[in-house]
Amino acid sequence: MEQLTNNRLEELLTNDLNALVLWTLVDERAYTAVELAEYAKCSKAEITPVISSLLAAGVLVKETHRHQYYRISTRSLCEELQTLLAPKMEGRNKCYSDHSPLPDLKYCRSCHGHLAGWVGRRVAEQLQLKGYLIKYRVKEKYEFELTAEGELFFTHLGIDLDHLRNKGGILAKACLDFSERIHHLGGKLGVAFLEQLKEKDWIRRDENSRVHRLTPSGKRDLETHLGIRFYDDSDVA
């Protein structure tokens, strides 16, 4: 991997296809090569060398699950690229739109027993902003580290962390959300967290469905504890 300097970054952005790919990734989301090619309206054969050069430059990293995804390597680089690209790209659509209404399954659902969709992604973001979780890279995936403040938060919520640690598996996995393309909280802690939300009647699952809906008390308490703003009342059970 080459050393990424400001001059090298600016040089990469002179290529229109590089700039277009990075523009849709500056919001910290991850996409496959096929999806990036579709967004850029080019072939996979054309997008492959673009991705390879951005990987070699340290601008992109791989994230491997069932498929191979690509994301900008760090949050600070996302912010820098947003600033550099905005004058040229502002107003251009990205793969993901924050303004499009979401169907119930993409708004709030379960994923292998943990909270997913827009609500799951926002919860994970706020848990990080509050300093309860720290995301770190493990090979070509990500996990969350539980901080001392996080231990207090989840214990206060009623989750037995010692019991979780004594079970097999990853405690706090950063699970790439299929619709949001940003991580939500997975692993043993993610499962216990959703179970506790249902136990408190903060959230209810639709019958025979993965769709979950916030209750009035759940919406209120998540706003109070995590500072999440909910703009659509249609999710309230």
Wavefront OBJ file of the C-alpha trace (Angstrom):
o trace
v 0.000 0.000 0.000
v 1.378 3.402 -0.977
v 1.547 6.359 1.401
v -1.463 8.616 0.944
v -0.427 12.267 0.719
v -2.619 15.291 0.020
v -1.067 15.604 -3.440
v -1.778 11.947 -4.192
v -5.372 12.318 -2.995
v -5.942 15.371 -5.173
v -4.376 13.520 -8.101
v -6.794 10.606 -7.613
v -9.756 12.990 -7.589
v -8.873 14.385 -11.020
v -10.177 11.082 -12.409
v -13.948 11.504 -12.798
v -14.704 7.830 -12.117
v -12.600 7.884 -8.938
v -14.438 11.004 -7.792
v -17.848 9.498 -8.515
v -17.100 6.276 -6.629
v -15.729 8.142 -3.619
v -18.666 10.552 -3.573
v -21.154 7.744 -2.940
v -18.870 6.313 -0.213
v -18.181 9.474 1.807
v -21.180 8.767 4.065
v -19.265 5.725 5.424
v -21.354 3.152 3.583
v -20.045 0.020 1.843
v -20.929 -1.399 -1.576
v -19.917 -4.220 -3.892
v -18.033 -3.661 -7.143
v -21.194 -4.459 -9.110
v -23.189 -1.850 -7.184
v -20.481 0.774 -7.659
v -20.386 0.018 -11.381
v -24.165 0.369 -11.633
v -24.034 3.685 -9.758
v -21.247 4.994 -12.007
v -23.027 3.660 -15.115
v -20.008 1.681 -16.246
v -19.047 -1.976 -16.575
v -17.505 -4.136 -13.883
v -14.402 -4.367 -16.092
v -14.131 -0.559 -15.970
v -14.738 -0.269 -12.214
v -12.268 -3.009 -11.218
v -9.045 -1.020 -11.919
v -10.582 2.013 -10.212
v -11.198 0.016 -7.043
v -7.745 -1.571 -7.262
v -5.997 1.808 -7.497
v -8.006 3.217 -4.579
v -7.204 0.122 -2.499
v -3.493 0.438 -3.336
v -3.583 4.109 -2.341
v -5.131 3.274 1.033
v -8.302 5.218 0.254
v -10.514 2.117 0.242
v -10.509 -1.073 2.311
v -12.275 -4.372 1.736
v -14.998 -5.719 3.961
v -15.750 -9.387 3.441
v -19.041 -11.059 4.315
v -21.100 -13.179 1.927
v -19.973 -10.691 -0.719
v -16.945 -8.396 -1.063
v -17.664 -4.789 -0.108
v -15.577 -1.630 -0.338
v -15.579 1.383 1.954
v -13.430 4.442 2.610
v -10.723 3.438 5.067
v -11.346 5.920 7.912
v -13.992 8.355 9.120
v -11.526 11.258 8.981
v -10.805 10.469 5.333
v -14.549 10.420 4.640
v -14.798 13.910 6.110
v -11.799 15.136 4.100
v -13.173 13.711 0.865
v -16.599 15.205 1.559
v -14.958 18.645 1.772
v -12.850 18.128 -1.349
v -15.646 16.670 -3.471
v -18.581 18.812 -2.386
v -17.914 21.776 -4.741
v -17.871 19.437 -7.751
v -20.398 16.793 -6.694
v -22.920 18.572 -4.426
v -26.457 17.773 -5.529
v -25.480 14.549 -7.270
v -27.384 11.521 -6.001
v -25.662 8.706 -4.113
v -26.518 5.020 -3.863
v -28.333 5.730 -0.593
v -30.781 8.578 -0.092
v -31.640 9.908 3.361
v -34.738 11.520 1.884
v -36.429 8.435 0.450
v -39.250 6.933 2.558
v -38.335 3.486 3.875
v -40.556 0.392 3.854
v -41.143 -1.188 7.253
v -38.539 -3.940 6.716
v -35.801 -1.408 6.001
v -36.908 0.958 8.753
v -36.812 -1.446 11.715
v -36.313 -5.219 11.670
v -34.380 -8.069 13.234
v -31.203 -9.533 11.707
v -30.074 -12.858 13.197
v -31.745 -11.760 16.435
v -30.340 -8.225 16.645
v -31.811 -4.813 15.858
v -31.345 -3.751 12.231
v -32.603 -1.334 9.607
v -32.598 2.450 10.012
v -33.397 2.186 13.722
v -30.651 -0.401 14.329
v -28.104 1.684 12.464
v -29.029 4.865 14.351
v -28.840 3.043 17.701
v -25.339 1.747 16.880
v -24.205 5.206 15.791
v -25.435 6.784 19.004
v -23.875 4.050 21.139
v -20.559 5.015 19.535
v -21.114 8.756 19.875
v -21.943 8.277 23.559
v -18.639 6.429 23.990
v -20.269 3.104 24.878
v -18.840 1.247 21.884
v -15.636 1.659 19.860
v -15.474 0.077 16.409
v -12.239 -1.548 15.289
v -11.111 -3.583 12.299
v -10.395 -7.323 12.506
v -8.877 -8.606 9.258
v -11.579 -7.730 6.690
v -14.443 -7.284 9.164
v -15.261 -5.096 12.174
v -16.132 -5.589 15.831
v -17.111 -3.307 18.701
v -15.154 -2.859 21.911
v -17.326 -2.315 24.967
v -16.036 0.608 27.053
v -16.368 1.073 30.826
v -19.212 3.533 30.175
v -20.786 0.973 27.866
v -20.595 -1.695 30.541
v -22.560 0.591 32.862
v -25.137 1.411 30.197
v -25.894 -2.177 29.207
v -25.805 -3.399 32.821
v -28.248 -0.655 33.820
v -30.456 -1.813 30.947
v -30.597 -5.244 32.593
v -28.110 -7.218 30.483
v -25.857 -9.718 32.277
v -22.516 -9.106 30.561
v -20.633 -11.754 32.546
v -23.139 -14.358 31.383
v -22.696 -13.252 27.757
v -18.906 -13.407 27.996
v -19.064 -16.984 29.264
v -20.958 -18.058 26.150
v -19.195 -18.838 22.879
v -19.061 -16.394 19.999
v -18.261 -12.732 19.423
v -19.533 -10.393 22.133
v -20.155 -7.290 20.034
v -19.994 -7.767 16.280
v -20.249 -4.860 13.850
v -22.795 -6.315 11.445
v -23.048 -4.679 8.015
v -26.715 -3.774 7.593
v -28.026 -4.974 4.209
v -30.224 -1.913 3.629
v -28.326 0.836 5.478
v -24.832 -0.403 4.487
v -23.546 0.870 7.836
v -22.924 -1.355 10.848
v -25.491 -2.162 13.482
v -24.775 -3.931 16.768
v -24.609 -7.703 16.347
v -23.062 -10.603 18.201
v -24.185 -11.840 21.605
v -24.631 -8.296 22.892
v -26.774 -7.348 19.889
v -29.099 -10.294 20.507
v -29.344 -9.571 24.243
v -29.980 -5.880 23.540
v -32.962 -6.562 21.262
v -34.338 -9.130 23.696
v -34.131 -6.562 26.467
v -35.888 -3.914 24.353
v -38.748 -6.365 23.814
v -38.754 -7.329 27.498
v -39.179 -3.655 28.410
v -41.897 -3.326 25.743
v -39.892 -0.626 23.986
v -40.249 -2.545 20.745
v -42.636 -5.188 19.392
v -42.276 -7.633 16.541
v -44.977 -7.996 13.911
v -46.460 -11.490 13.864
v -44.719 -13.862 11.422
v -42.384 -11.095 10.311
v -38.913 -9.647 10.914
v -40.474 -6.184 11.089
v -40.290 -4.561 14.523
v -42.097 -1.437 15.697
v -41.243 0.998 18.458
v -43.801 1.530 21.186
v -44.471 5.056 22.488
v -42.401 4.319 25.610
v -39.614 2.804 23.522
v -39.433 5.806 21.258
v -39.386 8.147 24.249
v -36.764 6.191 26.185
v -34.444 5.707 23.216
v -34.629 9.452 22.615
v -33.848 10.053 26.309
v -31.003 7.543 26.703
v -29.363 7.757 23.290
v -30.508 11.064 21.821
v -32.064 9.492 18.725
v -34.544 11.689 16.877
v -37.459 9.904 15.231
v -39.134 11.957 12.542
v -41.817 9.466 11.497
v -44.515 8.377 13.925
v -45.725 5.571 11.650
v -43.277 3.192 13.356
v -44.949 3.456 16.755
v -46.763 0.277 17.770
l 1 2 3 4 5 6 7 8 9 10 11 12 13 14 15 16 17 18 19 20 21 22 23 24 25 26 27 28 29 30 31 32 33 34 35 36 37 38 39 40 41 42 43 44 45 46 47 48 49 50 51 52 53 54 55 56 57 58 59 60 61 62 63 64 65 66 67 68 69 70 71 72 73 74 75 76 77 78 79 80 81 82 83 84 85 86 87 88 89 90 91 92 93 94 95 96 97 98 99 100 101 102 103 104 105 106 107 108 109 110 111 112 113 114 115 116 117 118 119 120 121 122 123 124 125 126 127 128 129 130 131 132 133 134 135 136 137 138 139 140 141 142 143 144 145 146 147 148 149 150 151 152 153 154 155 156 157 158 159 160 161 162 163 164 165 166 167 168 169 170 171 172 173 174 175 176 177 178 179 180 181 182 183 184 185 186 187 188 189 190 191 192 193 194 195 196 197 198 199 200 201 202 203 204 205 206 207 208 209 210 211 212 213 214 215 216 217 218 219 220 221 222 223 224 225 226 227 228 229 230 231 232 233 234 235 236 237
